[in-house]
């Protein structure tokens, strides 16, 4: 079945002659909203949603999408506009779509926070968004082959195609390319249309309501990242004092600010950085979408991180990722139930308590081993005298 528009992003990574191997994926993109700044009558938000599918699963995904299309739309397209404000029907469709393996990467622009006469002009508005989208896509996916359907009707996506043609830095993003051809797969863009429209019912002031939280909960397990612009990081948007008496805004604000600082200053120049960026975006997303006291399992994080990796991340690598971020001063609460942004001093103490219960018994065992060897060698051999154990020896001797 044909649609009126289709856009494909084929993603991979190459940077500075070092290849970061990633699964080959296709991302279909669609847009919600207009460039108009008549915010009383037009959309308050402009949204670009992309759905990312592993290329080796595309045939299976298309079969499942076709079943959903036939069930809910008969001979018509999967289209958000046809669902309109029938929120029960949208909820049922989203539940069915959740059974399919795909991920969501979106850019959400709040037009109310864009100041300046220039934004009122379509060309200036699109130029601004083009720069943002280009930076965000290539920051997350340093190499990207962008394929745009020549039949596409979406004004913004056509302007983005021209922007990439004119501004793509091939020396910086080595190995990436822009390809222009007709799309042979149409259901992906229909899926993107549904997702873009649903995000509109979550964010846009004219469409949001009691249904918004339900829609966000349904989309959350599919979302890799939602990039909000402008990035003013209004911490109050992530706070809710009504949740429970232990909720501590100071702890939450400190945690979020450190994450935002890291995201603003870190580029995806290698797999470790990419994993860290994507993990922290997920951590924020779960904090926003879930009850802040709820932990998310390591397996759930790993499932999302594996979306664009050629080799799946191991549990050990994931644990090391958490350790590196904590070394950078990022506060991450952990328990047997998983990981989350800490929301109170109890969760911080639990992390410290875990370290206390692990570190000091280990130091005692090392010291017992050290004393046994010293005794057996008549004090002639101290295994901690090696330079590599200098700091460890100091810690044990200080006890």
C-alpha positions in Angstrom: 0.0 0.0 0.0 1.4 3.4 -0.9 1.5 6.5 1.2 1.9 10.2 0.2 5.2 10.6 1.9 8.2 8.5 3.1 11.6 9.3 4.6 14.3 6.8 5.5 17.4 7.2 7.7 19.9 4.3 7.4 22.1 4.6 10.4 25.7 3.5 11.1 28.8 5.0 12.6 32.3 5.9 11.4 34.4 8.6 13.2 38.1 9.7 12.8 39.1 6.5 11.0 37.8 4.4 13.9 34.8 2.3 13.0 32.0 1.9 15.6 30.2 -1.2 14.4 26.4 -0.9 14.7 23.4 -2.8 13.6 22.1 -1.6 10.3 18.8 0.1 11.0 16.2 2.1 9.1 14.4 5.0 10.6 11.2 6.5 9.1 10.4 10.1 10.0 7.3 12.2 10.0 6.3 15.6 11.4 3.6 17.1 13.6 2.6 20.7 13.8 3.2 23.8 11.6 5.7 26.6 11.3 2.9 29.1 12.3 3.4 31.2 15.5 -0.3 32.0 15.8 -0.2 29.8 18.9 -3.8 30.5 19.9 -5.1 28.8 16.7 -2.1 26.6 15.6 0.1 24.0 17.2 2.2 25.1 20.2 4.8 22.4 19.3 6.6 21.2 16.2 7.6 17.5 16.5 9.7 15.3 14.3 9.3 11.7 15.1 11.4 8.8 13.7 10.8 5.1 14.2 13.9 3.0 14.1 13.8 -0.7 12.9 16.5 -3.2 12.6 17.0 -3.9 8.9 17.1 -7.7 9.4 13.7 -7.5 11.1 12.1 -5.1 8.5 10.1 -7.9 6.7 8.7 -9.2 9.9 7.8 -5.7 11.2 6.0 -4.9 7.9 4.0 -8.1 8.1 2.8 -7.2 11.6 2.1 -3.6 10.7 0.0 -4.7 7.7 -2.1 -6.9 10.1 -2.7 -3.9 12.4 -3.4 -1.6 9.4 -6.1 -4.0 8.0 -7.6 -4.5 11.5 -8.0 -0.9 12.4 -8.1 0.9 9.0 -9.3 -1.7 6.6 -8.2 -0.4 3.1 -6.9 2.9 4.4 -3.5 4.0 5.8 -2.2 3.9 9.3 -2.8 7.6 10.0 -3.0 9.6 13.2 -5.5 12.1 11.6 -8.0 9.3 11.0 -7.9 8.4 14.7 -8.2 12.1 15.7 -9.4 12.5 19.3 -10.8 9.0 19.6 -8.5 8.3 22.5 -9.7 4.8 23.3 -9.1 3.8 19.7 -5.6 5.3 19.7 -4.8 3.5 23.0 -5.9 0.2 21.5 -3.7 0.8 18.4 -0.7 1.7 20.5 -1.1 -1.4 22.5 -1.0 -3.5 19.3 2.0 -1.5 18.0 3.9 -2.2 21.3 4.0 -5.9 20.2 6.3 -4.9 17.3 10.0 -4.4 17.7 10.8 -0.7 16.9 12.2 2.3 18.7 11.3 6.0 18.8 13.8 8.9 18.4 12.1 12.3 18.4 12.7 16.1 18.4 10.1 18.2 20.3 10.2 21.9 19.8 8.2 24.2 22.0 7.4 27.2 19.8 6.2 29.2 22.9 9.9 29.3 24.0 11.3 30.5 20.7 11.8 34.3 20.8 12.7 36.6 17.9 11.0 37.9 14.8 13.0 35.6 12.6 11.2 32.5 13.8 7.9 33.9 12.4 9.2 33.3 8.9 9.0 29.7 7.6 12.5 29.7 6.1 14.1 31.0 9.3 12.1 28.6 11.4 13.0 25.6 9.3 16.7 26.6 9.1 16.8 26.7 12.9 15.2 23.3 13.2 17.4 21.8 10.4 20.5 22.8 12.4 19.2 21.3 15.6 18.1 18.0 14.0 21.3 17.7 12.0 23.4 18.2 15.2 21.3 15.8 17.3 21.2 13.0 14.7 24.9 13.1 13.9 25.7 13.5 17.6 23.9 10.3 18.4 24.8 8.6 15.1 28.1 10.1 13.9 27.6 8.4 10.5 24.3 8.3 8.8 23.2 7.5 5.3 20.1 9.6 4.8 17.6 8.4 2.2 14.7 10.8 1.3 11.8 9.7 -0.8 11.5 12.0 -3.8 7.7 11.7 -3.5 7.8 13.2 0.0 5.3 16.1 0.6 6.4 17.2 4.1 7.8 20.7 3.8 10.2 20.3 6.7 11.7 17.0 5.7 12.3 18.4 2.2 14.0 21.4 3.7 16.1 19.1 5.8 17.2 17.1 2.8 18.5 20.3 1.2 20.2 21.4 4.4 22.1 18.1 4.6 23.1 18.4 1.0 24.5 21.9 1.6 26.0 21.5 5.1 27.1 17.9 5.5 30.7 17.9 6.7 32.1 14.8 5.1 35.6 15.2 6.6 34.0 15.2 10.1 31.5 12.5 9.5 33.7 10.2 7.4 31.9 7.5 5.4 28.4 9.0 5.7 26.4 9.9 2.6 23.1 11.3 1.4 21.1 9.1 -0.9 18.0 10.1 -2.8 15.7 7.5 -4.1 12.1 6.4 -4.1 11.0 4.4 -1.0 10.0 0.8 -1.5 8.7 0.4 2.0 5.6 2.4 3.0 4.3 1.0 6.3 7.2 2.5 8.3 6.3 6.0 7.4 2.7 5.3 8.4 3.9 4.1 11.8 5.9 7.3 12.1 2.8 9.3 11.3 0.9 7.6 14.2 3.8 8.2 16.6 4.2 11.9 15.6 0.5 12.4 16.0 0.5 10.7 19.4 3.3 12.8 20.6 1.2 15.8 19.5 -1.5 14.6 21.9 1.1 14.4 24.6 2.9 17.7 24.2 0.7 20.2 22.2 -1.4 22.5 24.4 -4.4 22.2 22.1 -4.4 18.4 22.2 -3.1 17.3 25.6 -5.3 16.2 28.4 -6.1 13.3 30.7 -5.2 10.9 27.8 -1.6 12.3 27.6 -0.2 10.3 30.5 -1.7 7.1 29.2 -0.2 7.7 25.7 3.2 8.5 27.2 3.2 5.4 29.3 2.4 3.3 26.2 5.2 4.9 24.2 7.8 4.9 26.9 9.0 1.3 26.4 9.7 2.2 22.7 11.4 5.6 23.3 15.2 5.8 22.9 15.2 9.5 23.3 13.0 12.6 23.1 15.1 15.7 22.6 13.3 18.8 23.8 14.2 22.3 22.5 14.9 24.9 23.5 17.1 23.1 26.1 16.4 25.3 29.1 16.2 22.3 31.4 13.4 23.5 33.6 14.0 21.1 36.5 10.5 21.9 37.9 9.0 19.9 35.0 10.6 16.7 36.4 9.6 17.4 40.0 6.4 16.4 41.8 6.0 17.1 45.5 2.8 15.2 45.7 4.2 11.8 45.2 5.4 11.0 48.7 6.9 12.7 51.7 10.4 11.4 51.1 10.7 13.1 47.7 13.6 15.5 47.9 13.8 18.2 45.2 17.4 19.1 46.1 18.6 15.5 45.4 16.6 15.3 42.2 17.8 18.7 40.9 21.4 17.9 41.7 21.1 14.5 39.9 19.4 16.0 36.8 21.7 19.0 36.5 24.8 16.7 36.5 23.2 14.5 33.8 22.3 17.6 31.7 25.8 18.9 32.0 27.2 15.6 30.9 24.9 15.4 27.9 25.7 19.0 26.8 29.5 18.4 26.9 29.8 14.9 25.6 30.0 13.8 22.0 29.3 10.4 20.6 32.9 9.9 19.3 33.1 6.3 20.4 30.9 3.4 21.5 31.5 4.1 25.3 30.3 7.7 24.9 27.3 6.7 22.7 26.3 4.1 25.3 26.6 6.7 28.1 24.6 9.3 26.3 21.8 6.9 25.3 21.7 5.4 28.8 21.4 8.8 30.5 18.6 9.9 28.1 16.8 6.7 29.0 17.3 7.4 32.7 15.7 10.8 32.3 12.9 9.3 30.2 12.0 6.7 32.8 12.2 9.3 35.5 9.7 11.5 33.6 7.4 8.7 32.5 7.4 6.3 35.5 6.7 6.9 39.1 10.1 8.4 40.3 10.4 5.7 43.0 10.3 2.9 40.3 13.5 1.2 39.3 14.1 0.0 35.7 15.9 -3.3 35.3 19.4 -3.6 33.7 17.9 -5.9 31.1 15.4 -3.2 30.0 18.2 -0.6 29.7 20.3 -3.1 27.8 17.5 -3.9 25.4 17.3 -0.2 24.4 21.0 0.2 24.2 21.3 -2.7 21.8 19.0 -1.1 19.2 21.9 0.3 17.1 24.7 -1.9 18.3 26.1 -4.6 16.0 27.3 -6.6 19.1 24.9 -6.6 22.0 26.1 -5.0 25.2 27.0 -7.5 27.9 25.9 -7.2 31.5 29.5 -6.7 32.5 29.9 -3.9 30.0 26.7 -2.3 31.2 27.9 -2.4 34.9 31.2 -0.8 33.8 29.2 1.9 32.0 27.4 2.7 35.3 30.7 2.8 37.1 32.3 5.3 34.5 29.3 7.6 34.9 29.5 7.5 38.7 33.2 8.3 38.3 32.1 11.4 36.4 30.0 12.5 39.4 26.6 11.3 38.0 24.3 10.2 40.7 22.6 6.9 39.9 20.5 5.0 42.4 20.6 1.2 42.2 19.0 -1.8 43.9 18.2 -5.4 43.0 15.2 -4.0 41.1 17.5 -1.9 38.8 18.6 1.7 38.3 17.0 5.1 38.5 17.6 8.8 39.2 17.8 9.2 43.1 14.8 11.1 44.5 15.7 11.1 48.2 18.5 10.8 50.7 17.5 7.2 51.6 18.3 6.1 48.0 21.7 7.9 48.2 22.4 6.2 51.6 21.5 2.8 50.1 24.1 3.3 47.4 26.7 4.2 50.0 25.6 1.4 52.3 26.1 -1.1 49.4 29.6 0.3 48.9 30.3 0.1 52.6 29.1 -3.5 52.7 31.3 -4.4 49.7 34.4 -2.4 50.1 35.4 -3.0 53.7 35.0 -6.8 53.7 37.1 -6.9 50.6 39.8 -4.7 52.2 39.8 -7.0 55.3 40.2 -10.1 53.0 43.1 -8.5 51.2 44.7 -7.6 54.4 44.3 -11.1 55.8 46.0 -12.4 52.6 48.7 -9.8 53.0 49.4 -10.8 56.7 49.5 -14.5 55.9 52.1 -14.0 53.2 54.2 -11.7 55.5 54.0 -14.3 58.2 55.0 -17.1 55.9 58.0 -15.1 54.6 59.1 -13.8 57.9 58.0 -10.3 56.9 60.2 -10.3 53.9 57.4 -10.0 51.3 54.6 -7.4 51.5 52.4 -8.0 48.5 51.1 -4.4 48.7 54.5 -2.9 48.2 54.1 -3.0 44.5 53.6 0.5 43.0 50.3 -0.5 41.5 48.9 -1.2 45.0 50.2 2.0 46.6 46.8 3.6 47.1 45.3 0.3 48.3 48.1 -0.1 50.9 47.5 3.5 52.1 43.8 2.7 52.6 44.5 -0.5 54.5 47.2 1.1 56.7 44.9 4.0 57.5 42.2 1.7 59.0 
